[in-house]
């Protein structure tokens, strides 16, 4: 579970900058090669940065929520498996103890 927390923190730190930088770089290169005037080019790039930051934050929250749901499902499944194992083990232990008692009684009966 500790590895999951580390992975979650790592993903959260890298998702937003990755989306913003890659999308803005594409827009900046496209507008640069179309020979936009500098003032318009800077305005377009600035607006794209703001737009992609908003999109990236929404996308990041969706991914984090998805990871939380999956982690909760995994924990619930693990708890259910442990519960099933605990339910199975006492029955096996009781049957083993019952066999030991019956074996010891037979030996005790024979010795008397």
C-alpha positions, 0 to 999 in steps of 0.5 A: 500500500505504501508503493501505491501512495508513492505512485499517487504522489508522483503522478499528481506532481507530473500530470499537470505540467506534462499536459500544459507544456506539451499542449502549449508547445504545440500551439506555440510552434504552430502559431510561430510557423504561421508567422503571427506578429509577436504581440498576438503570438504571446497573447495566444500562448498565454491564453493557451497556458491558462486554458491548458492549466484548467484542463490539466487540473480537471484531468488530474482530479479525474485520474486521482478520483479514479485511482482512489476508487480502484485503491478502495476496491482493492482494499475491500477485496483484500479485506473480503479475502481475509474474512473468507480465510478467517472463516475457513480456518476456524473450521479446519482448526476445529476439525483438526482439534476434534481429530486429535482429541478422538485420536488421544481418546483412542490411545487413552482407551487402549492404555486403560 
